[in-house]
């Protein structure tokens, strides 16, 4: 079963053997940023979840960190 880890600490996710990794924003705010407007936070969250869903359906051969733009 494919699994994606949304990780704030990508190096830790790598050492634990996670195959599909999507970086979070920050340790206390994995899917948000209190300095952003509500709309900006919504866009950030939506983008990260879309990256996670794409990662689930992407065939991989080795550990992969998927890029986020926001």
Secondary structure, DSSP 8 states (H G I E B T S, - for coil): ---EEEES-HHHHHHTT-SEEEE-S-SS-TT--TTS-HHHHHHHHHHHHHHHHHHHHS--SS-EEE----
